Structures are given as C-alpha cells and as structure tokens.
Amino acid sequence: MARFGRTCGAVTGAYMVIGLKYGMGIDENLEAKEKTYQVIREFTERFQENNGSVVCKELLGCDINTSEGKDYFDKHEFLEKKCLQYVKNSAEILEELL
C-alpha cells in the first residue's frame, strides 16, 4: 500500500473484509471483536503458509519504495507475476474462512 513495503495490500484488504463481517461495530461487542481477531489470525497463518510472509518487501524481495526496487519490480513484471497471485490467494482464503 502506497509502496511502503509493509503489510501486503491483499492482506490488508482481507482484514477489512473480516472486520466488516465480524467486527464489533459501534456497540463495542467484545465477543465480536475476539471473533474478528481469531479469524484474522487464521487468515494470516494460512497466507503466510502459502506465501512465506504478509510483508510486501519480503513477498517481493525488493523495496518498491525506492527507485531501484520499483524498477526491479517493473522489470520483472511482479504485478502480474506475484501481486495478482497474492490477491487471488487472499480471496481464496477469505472464501474458505467466511
């Protein structure tokens, strides 16, 4: 997200979907909050098992927040070859969990 190289955007998007489904909302339902945390942990474990990390820099093997890293990313077509696969895997895990 925004080339910071931190948590993968596909992972963050999944966290938002999980939060929308199970989140505590405005009534501060602590049971819902714990359910959200549990599902996010499960998602994270599965994503890491499949891909090795949830951190962008680690997934890509480069830092896209630098010009060198961005050039490497573009040259090796990582959007098509890696990122789209992370989005697909994220959606598959979400489908299984939800």
Helices and strands as residue ranges (DSSP letters): H 9-22, G 25-27, H 30-51, H 56-60, H 67-75, H 78-78, I 79-83, H 84-97
